[in-house]
Amino acid sequence: MWTAIVIIFFLGVANFVLHQAVLDSEHPMLDQMPAFIHMMGGRMTLIAEFLVLVIAMLLAANGWPAIVWGYVAYSVLNGGAAWIILSGKA
């Protein structure tokens, strides 16, 4: 159980770093996001990222250690999307 929580936590930190890098990149695609997200400087998306992390950690702590595989898949998708955006391929 604790192993799953630790893995999810470190993946969550990596997701936050990638998410913030994408927000700081000022990629033109970010202009297509709804206006209410821009009002808070993109913080709403970071709040959503935090909620996903907390829910995954709570599930792992309450007897769902296999949720780590779902969070790994989520992190891989986040990393791939961030790489596409930050490398200028999008």
Number of C-alpha atoms within 10 A of each C-alpha: 15 11 12 20 20 14 15 24 18 11 19 23 13 15 22 17 12 19 20 16 14 17 18 12 12 11 13 10 9 15 10 8 11 9 10 10 13 15 10 10 12 18 14 14 16 16 11 11 15 16 12 15 21 15 12 23 25 15 18 21 15 10 10 14 18 12 19 23 13 12 21 15 12 16 18 14 12 17 16 12 16 20 15 12 18 18 9 9 7 12
